[in-house]
Amino acid sequence: QHCHGVRGDAETQTAKILLPRPRDFSLGFTKFKSTPGNAAPLRADLHRVLEQGVASTAMASFAQLDALERVQLTDYVQYLLMRGALETRVGSALAALPSDEAAAPAEIEFRILQASQVASDAVAADWRNAKSLVLQSAPGPESAAAIARGRALYSSARAGCSMCHGNDGKGRGLGAWDPELGWLLRDVWGNTVRPADFSYGSFHGGGSAEQIYRSIALGVAGTPMAGYQGTLGPEEISDLTHYLRSLSR
């Protein structure tokens, strides 16, 4: 709670001085997971972050905790995410209703209860269906040819990686950094986004070939990093994966 807050909204004094900011669970989704976009994560995704931490951030590994304690923390983070998704959905549903200042209190209460039930069912369905959305493809074997193809794709207009990550892969592309204005990108929480510096070799979502492949294919929820699944083929995403890993060697 020192970083994420009791409610999981990251509105703490510690959170305000950390960069990147600790995760705010109040919108109902999280970044590093096996499912696309704002879809619910797997419990295994939450558990993996607790065990591994997030490289180059204040989010340390909690692998030293007992196995039961890690399960209990996973339970609570899932609860915070589900509650955040529920509140977001209810708020959106109520905001879309026509304004009726003459509505009786009982009518207003009915609307809130109805919106809450619909939202609750939707959030539960999202979590139940998460497994069906898990990325099925995986990177192929690394080779000099794969790295060369990845390098060409990285610099191409089709992939557009260099626009944010820079021609040298150090994260200061024209679309992300301006010498006078500083960092240009923001996430949905309003925080500054610094594209990954691949030369550093530290990936927030994990540095294995499988984890980097997943980040490219699915993107990073809540950030300008969109997924390439459906835009690039599995072999192309694999080539990009091996090229990005090669930049830190």
Secondary structure per residue as TSV (DSSP state, phi and psi in degrees):
chain	resnum	aa	ss	phi	psi
A	1	Q	-	360.0	-18.1
A	2	H	T	-60.9	-36.1
A	3	C	T	-100.7	-44.7
A	4	H	T	-90.8	-14.2
A	5	G	-	82.4	156.0
A	6	V	T	-59.9	-40.0
A	7	R	T	-86.4	-3.9
A	8	G	S	78.5	16.9
A	9	D	S	-95.9	4.9
A	10	A	-	56.5	29.6
A	11	E	-	-99.0	65.6
A	12	T	S	-122.5	162.1
A	13	Q	H	-63.8	-36.6
A	14	T	H	-65.5	-43.2
A	15	A	H	-59.5	-34.0
A	16	K	H	-69.7	-18.4
A	17	I	H	-105.9	0.1
A	18	L	-	-97.9	143.5
A	19	L	S	-138.3	118.5
A	20	P	S	-70.4	159.2
A	21	R	-	-67.6	142.8
A	22	P	-	-56.9	153.7
A	23	R	-	-64.5	133.3
A	24	D	-	-98.3	112.8
A	25	F	G	-86.4	1.0
A	26	S	G	-71.3	-16.9
A	27	L	G	-87.8	-9.0
A	28	G	S	92.0	9.8
A	29	F	-	-142.4	164.1
A	30	T	-	-134.7	167.6
A	31	K	S	-83.0	-55.1
A	32	F	S	-96.6	99.4
A	33	K	S	-152.6	176.8
A	34	S	S	-97.7	2.8
A	35	T	S	-116.6	155.4
A	36	P	-	-80.1	159.3
A	37	G	T	51.6	-135.8
A	38	N	T	-94.3	16.5
A	39	A	-	-62.5	153.8
A	40	A	-	-61.0	145.1
A	41	P	-	-80.3	172.9
A	42	L	-	-83.9	153.9
A	43	R	H	-59.2	-33.6
A	44	A	H	-62.4	-32.2
A	45	D	H	-64.8	-45.8
A	46	L	H	-63.0	-42.8
A	47	H	H	-64.5	-38.1
A	48	R	H	-64.0	-42.3
A	49	V	H	-64.2	-39.3
A	50	L	H	-62.7	-37.9
A	51	E	H	-78.7	-38.6
A	52	Q	H	-95.9	-23.7
A	53	G	-	74.7	-171.4
A	54	V	-	-124.9	115.1
A	55	A	T	-55.0	139.5
A	56	S	T	62.7	27.7
A	57	T	S	-134.4	177.8
A	58	A	S	-77.4	-5.1
A	59	M	-	-80.7	97.3
A	60	A	-	-82.7	167.3
A	61	S	-	-74.0	141.3
A	62	F	-	-112.1	29.2
A	63	A	T	-64.5	-18.1
A	64	Q	T	-74.6	-14.3
A	65	L	S	-73.3	156.3
A	66	D	-	-61.2	153.6
A	67	A	H	-57.1	-41.5
A	68	L	H	-64.3	-38.5
A	69	E	H	-65.4	-37.1
A	70	R	H	-67.6	-36.6
A	71	V	H	-64.7	-41.8
A	72	Q	H	-65.4	-38.4
A	73	L	H	-65.7	-40.3
A	74	T	H	-60.0	-43.0
A	75	D	H	-56.7	-45.3
A	76	Y	H	-71.1	-38.9
A	77	V	H	-64.7	-39.9
A	78	Q	H	-60.3	-43.3
A	79	Y	H	-59.2	-44.7
A	80	L	H	-62.4	-41.2
A	81	L	H	-67.1	-42.3
A	82	M	H	-66.9	-40.4
A	83	R	H	-65.3	-41.4
A	84	G	H	-61.8	-43.4
A	85	A	H	-64.6	-39.4
A	86	L	H	-63.5	-48.5
A	87	E	H	-63.7	-38.6
A	88	T	H	-64.0	-44.6
A	89	R	H	-65.2	-42.9
A	90	V	H	-63.2	-44.2
A	91	G	H	-60.1	-42.6
A	92	S	H	-66.5	-40.1
A	93	A	H	-65.5	-42.4
A	94	L	H	-69.5	-36.6
A	95	A	H	-66.1	-27.8
A	96	A	H	-81.2	-12.8
A	97	L	S	-71.7	146.2
A	98	P	-	-64.7	141.6
A	99	S	-	-70.1	132.1
A	100	D	-	-142.2	88.9
A	101	E	T	-65.2	-20.3
A	102	A	T	-89.0	-1.6
A	103	A	-	-61.8	138.8
A	104	A	-	-71.6	153.0
A	105	P	H	-52.6	-38.7
A	106	A	H	-63.7	-38.1
A	107	E	H	-66.2	-41.7
A	108	I	H	-63.5	-43.7
A	109	E	H	-62.3	-39.5
A	110	F	H	-62.1	-43.4
A	111	R	H	-60.7	-43.1
A	112	I	H	-65.1	-45.2
A	113	L	H	-63.8	-40.8
A	114	Q	H	-64.4	-46.0
A	115	A	H	-62.5	-38.5
A	116	S	H	-65.0	-41.1
A	117	Q	H	-66.9	-44.5
A	118	V	H	-61.6	-44.5
A	119	A	H	-65.1	-41.6
A	120	S	H	-61.0	-44.4
A	121	D	H	-63.0	-40.3
A	122	A	H	-67.1	-42.9
A	123	V	H	-65.6	-42.9
A	124	A	H	-60.7	-41.7
A	125	A	H	-64.3	-38.6
A	126	D	H	-58.7	-44.9
A	127	W	H	-71.1	-36.9
A	128	R	H	-66.0	-36.0
A	129	N	H	-87.6	-3.3
A	130	A	G	-56.5	-40.0
A	131	K	G	-61.3	-31.0
A	132	S	G	-73.0	-13.0
A	133	L	G	-101.5	-1.7
A	134	V	S	-61.3	137.5
A	135	L	-	-59.6	129.8
A	136	Q	-	-98.5	-26.7
A	137	S	-	-82.1	163.2
A	138	A	-	-145.2	160.6
A	139	P	-	-68.0	147.1
A	140	G	-	-82.7	-176.5
A	141	P	-	-66.3	146.1
A	142	E	-	-77.5	142.9
A	143	S	-	-156.7	164.6
A	144	A	H	-61.8	-36.6
A	145	A	H	-67.3	-40.1
A	146	A	H	-64.3	-41.7
A	147	I	H	-64.1	-40.8
A	148	A	H	-64.7	-42.4
A	149	R	H	-64.9	-39.2
A	150	G	H	-64.0	-38.4
A	151	R	H	-62.7	-44.4
A	152	A	H	-65.6	-39.9
A	153	L	H	-68.4	-40.1
A	154	Y	H	-55.7	-41.7
A	155	S	H	-86.9	-5.4
A	156	S	S	-79.6	157.9
A	157	A	T	-68.4	-25.0
A	158	R	T	-65.7	-44.6
A	159	A	T	-88.1	-41.5
A	160	G	-	68.6	20.9
A	161	C	H	-60.7	-38.8
A	162	S	H	-67.3	-18.9
A	163	M	H	-61.0	-37.0
A	164	C	H	-102.9	-41.6
A	165	H	H	-89.0	-6.5
A	166	G	-	84.4	155.1
A	167	N	T	-61.9	-30.1
A	168	D	T	-93.6	0.3
A	169	G	S	76.8	14.6
A	170	K	S	-96.0	8.7
A	171	G	S	87.1	13.9
A	172	R	-	-122.8	55.2
A	173	G	-	-72.8	167.6
A	174	L	T	-61.8	-28.3
A	175	G	T	-85.0	-4.4
A	176	A	T	-121.6	-22.8
A	177	W	E	-138.8	135.7
A	178	D	E	-129.6	129.5
A	179	P	T	-55.4	-31.2
A	180	E	T	-92.6	-39.2
A	181	L	T	-90.7	-18.9
A	182	G	E	84.5	-146.1
A	183	W	E	-72.7	133.3
A	184	L	-	-100.6	-23.2
A	185	L	E	-94.9	149.7
A	186	R	E	-133.9	152.7
A	187	D	-	-94.6	-178.8
A	188	V	T	-68.6	-15.8
A	189	W	T	-88.1	-3.4
A	190	G	S	88.4	7.1
A	191	N	-	-86.7	151.0
A	192	T	E	-63.1	137.0
A	193	V	E	-109.4	124.7
A	194	R	-	-110.2	110.4
A	195	P	-	-54.7	149.2
A	196	A	-	-57.8	139.3
A	197	D	-	-95.3	101.0
A	198	F	G	-69.7	-22.3
A	199	S	G	-69.6	-21.6
A	200	Y	G	-76.4	-27.0
A	201	G	T	78.8	15.8
A	202	S	-	-117.4	112.7
A	203	F	-	-108.9	125.9
A	204	H	T	-59.8	-36.2
A	205	G	T	-85.7	3.8
A	206	G	-	111.3	143.8
A	207	G	S	-100.9	2.1
A	208	S	S	-73.0	160.6
A	209	A	H	-58.6	-39.7
A	210	E	H	-65.2	-40.9
A	211	Q	H	-70.8	-40.0
A	212	I	H	-67.9	-41.3
A	213	Y	H	-56.6	-44.8
A	214	R	H	-62.7	-42.6
A	215	S	H	-63.0	-38.9
A	216	I	H	-69.5	-45.0
A	217	A	H	-67.8	-43.5
A	218	L	H	-98.7	-16.2
A	219	G	B	78.6	-173.5
A	220	V	-	-123.3	110.8
A	221	A	T	-55.4	137.4
A	222	G	T	83.1	2.2
A	223	T	S	-125.2	170.9
A	224	P	S	-69.9	-7.1
A	225	M	-	-77.1	97.5
A	226	A	B	-83.2	156.7
A	227	G	-	-79.0	148.1
A	228	Y	-	-101.0	0.8
A	229	Q	B	-62.7	126.3
A	230	G	T	95.8	-23.5
A	231	T	T	-96.1	-41.7
A	232	L	B	-114.3	151.4
A	233	G	-	-77.3	162.6
A	234	P	H	-54.7	-40.3
A	235	E	H	-66.9	-37.1
A	236	E	H	-67.1	-41.5
A	237	I	H	-64.0	-36.9
A	238	S	H	-63.3	-43.6
A	239	D	H	-62.0	-43.0
A	240	L	H	-61.0	-41.5
A	241	T	H	-56.0	-49.6
A	242	H	H	-68.5	-34.8
A	243	Y	H	-65.9	-44.7
A	244	L	H	-62.4	-40.2
A	245	R	H	-65.6	-32.0
A	246	S	H	-70.4	-21.7
A	247	L	T	-68.1	-20.1
A	248	S	T	-98.9	7.4
A	249	R	-	-95.5	360.0
